[in-house]
């Protein structure tokens, strides 16, 4: 009898020795494990340095201290972010692969392309992180100082005015500009906002559409900002006028969001939302404000309501 007990205990000890390293590496989880037990990867669907990347880092750096595990940013702006959208969609729904993109990103891909099937229903929308909009600005040293100047130049030379876009996502903003201003311009898609800004500084392109993240840099460099595509001015940049107040209904509100693949467990979402709420009471809001963005946490039913209306608007516009 003693021999059998000794043998059983021995086998149990061997099993524990083999399994222990897996627990240490965060590779084994049980129903009692508290999320997260290992580092989290956050896929950003844009190159490093742009508005989406800056927002992801501004949130993730203080958030990782709250969740107690590192958040590793993985940038992939290939195909305008479409490849990364697919990677988030295909990831295991366990909370260890998240993503950051905006409502404009997912709607654009869902309603305008078929290369990699993407649906607005492919993701779990955890939280809206900020509220922002695109700006239209002229190149350094341009004769275009305001919206009237752009209209006059574009009507005199149809399609001759080139407007740089950081990704295909901004094609909707360009369409709104052309439609509402009654002009014809030519869009040129770049790989990221930093490259657009560099060419605006170099005078290589007549105008550009960028996220509000670039307002401070544009003002510092003396670039004329023609308008903001939101209903009201941003509190952080009260001197920048909206197109709406100029009489042009150019509205393209954007919320960058923390997301996951479809079917993310409720307990994971609840944990992240709870920690985000703590962060938005201090360190995360401070971090977002530092990069010139407006912190605006939106979760649960409020986020769902916003997305329902926004996606309906974009579907109507993009599929007409």
N, C-alpha and C positions, 0 to 999 in steps of 0.2 A: 504493500500500500504506500509506504514511504517513498519507494522508488518511483511509483506513478506520479505522486505529488511533486517530487523533485523534478521529474521530467517535464511536467506541465508548467511549473514555475519557470523552468529554464527556457522553454519555448516562448512564454509570455515576455520574458526579459529580452530575448532576441528580437521579438516583434517590436517592442518599444524602442529598442536601439535603432532599428531600421526606420521606424516611422518618425522619430524625434527630429531628424534633420529636415524632414519635409514640413513639419510644423514651424520650425525656425525660419524656413525660407518662405513661409506664407503660402505654401502650395497645397495645404490640406485645410479644409474648412469643415466645420460641423454646424448643425443648426443652432448651436449655442455661441458660435463665433460672432463677434461684434464687428460690423463693417466700419472701416476697412481694416483688413489684417495684413495688407501689403500695399506697395505703391500703386498709384492710379495713373493711367496714361490718359492724357487729354489731347485729342486730335484737333488741330486748328486748321480749317480749310483755307488757309492763306499763307503766303510766304512770311517769314519773320520781318518785323519792322512796320507792318501796316496797322490799320485801325483794329481789325479783328484780333490780330496777334497781340497787340498792346493790351486790349481788353482782357484777353484770356490770361495773360501774365499778371495783370493788375489784380485780378480776382484770385487766381490760383496760388500766388505767393502767400498772401495772408490766410487763405482757406486751408492750405496744407497744414498750417500750424493748428488750426481748429479741429481738423479731422484726425490729426496725429500721424499722418503718413505723407510721404512725398507725392507731389503731382508733377509728372513728367510731361512737358509740352512737346508734341510732335507736329511740326509744321509740314503741310503738303498742299501747295497751291496749284498742283498739276491740273491741267484742263479747267482752270478757273476755280478749282476746289471740288470739282465733280468726283475725282478719284477718292478724295478724302471723305466725301459724303457717303460713297459706297462702302468705304472701310468702316465708318461708324455704323452704318446700317447692318453690316455683316458681323459685327463684333458680338461676342457672347454677352448676353444680357445679365451680367453679374455685378455691374457697378465699377469694374476695373478698367473699362474703356469708355470714356466719355468724349464729348466733343463740344466745340464752340462754333456756332454759325448764327446767322441772323434769319429772321422771318423772310427777308428779301431773298436770301440765298436759296433756301429750300423751296420757296414758291417758284423762283425762276427756273430751277432745275426740274421741278415736278411738272411745270406747265409748258416748257419750251424745248425740251430735248428728249431724245429717245435712245441715245447711245448707251447710257447706263440707267436702267429704269429706277427712278426715284419717286416716291410718293410722300406727301406730307404726313401720311399715316405710318411711315417706316420708323418713326422716332418717338422717344419719350421726352417730352418737354419738361425739364426740371424747373428752370427758372429763367425769367428775363433779367438780364444783368444791368442794362442801361437803356436810355432812350437817346436816339440821335437821328441825324438825317444827313443827306449828302449836301455838299456845297458846290457851286459852280464858280470857278475863279479863272482869271486871265493870266497869261504868261507875264513874266517880269519885263517891265518896260513897254507893255502893250498900250496901244492907243485906246483899247477898250477899258473904260473906267467904271461903267455901269451897265445895267441891262439894256438901256436904250442904245448904247453904243454897239453892243453885240447884235441887236436886232437890225440896226442900220447896215452894219458890215455884212451880215449874213444875207440880207435881202439884196444887197448890191452884188454879192458874189455867191449865189446859191451853191451849196455843197462844198465850197472852197474852204470854209472855216473848219479846221480839224479840232476835235475835242477828245482828249485822252481819257481813257477809262481804266481804272486799276484792275478790272476783271469783267467778264461778261455780265455779271450781276447788275452793273450800273447801266446796262443798255436800256432798262426801263426808265431810269432817270433821264437819260438822253432823249428817249422817245417823248417823255413828258415835256422836256425843254423845247424840243422841236414843235410839238403839237400846240402847246399853250402859248409859245412866243410867235407862232406862225412863221417859222423859219426852217431852212434845210441845212443841216450841218453834217459832217462826216465823223463818225466815231472811230477811234483807234484803240483797240484793247491791248493793255500792257499786262505785265506779270507783277502786279503789286503796286500799292500806293506810293511807295518811296521812289519808284522809277518814274511814275507820272510827275511827282513833285520835282524830281531832278530835271526832267525835261522842261518843265514850266520855268524853272530857274534859269535854265540854259537857253530859253527862248526857242526851243525846237518844235513846239506845238502851240497853237494859238490859245487854247483854253483847256481846262481839265475839270473833271468831276471827281471829288474826293470826299471821304468821310469828314465829319466835323473835327476829328482828331487833329487834322492839319490846319485848323484855323489859326492857332497861335504861331505856328511856323510861317504861315502865309502872311500874317500881319507883321511878323518880325522881318520878313524879306520884302515887304512893301508890295505884295501881290494884291490886286483888286479882287475882293470877294463880291460877286454879283448878287448872290442870294443863297438862302438856306431853305431846304425843301421840307419845312415843318410848319405847323399851324402858328406856333409862337416862337419868339426868339429864345435862344438858350440862355439860362441864367448866368452861365459862366462866360458868355460872350455877348453881352447885351447890345454891342454896337453893330453886330452883323444882322442885317435885315432879312426877313423872310421874303420869298417870292409872293406869298399870299398878300402881304401888306403892300406890295407894289402893284397888285391887281392881277396877278397871274396864279392860277390854281395849280401850282406845281408842288404836290405833296407826296412824299415817299418816306414815311416814318420807318425807322429801323430799330429793332431791339436785338442786340446780340444776346444769345441764349446759351445756357448750359444744358446740354442734351445727352441722351444715351440712346442705345438701340431700342427698338420697340420691345415692350414687355419687361422693362426694368422693374425689379421687385419694389413693392411699396415701401418696405423698410429702408431700402437704399435711398429712395427719393426723399422720404421723411427725414432721414439722417442728414442728407446734404442740404435740404431746405432749412432745417433747424440751425445748422452751422452757418449757412449763408445769412440767415436773419441776425445771428449774433455778430457776424462780420460786418454787416451793413450798418450796425449801430456804432461802428468805429473804424477799424483798420481797413476793411475793404472799401468803404466809402471814401476814406482818405486816399487810398491808393488809386482809385478811379478818378477822383478829382485832380490828382497830381498829373495825370496824362491828358487833362483837358476835356474829359468826358463827364456826362451827368449820370451819377449813380441812381438807379431806379429799379429796385427789386420787385419783380412781379412773379407770383407763384399761384398754384392751385386754380381755383375757379376764375380768378381775375385774369390769369394768363390764358386760360382756355377761351375766355370770352374775347379777349383781344385777338387771338390767333384765328378764331372762327370768322370774325369780321374782316380781318386783314387778308386772310387767304381767299375769301370770297371776292374781295376787291381786286386782288392780283389775278385771280383766275379769269375774271371778266375782262381785265385789261390785256392780259398776255395771250388769251386764246381768241380774241375777237378777230 
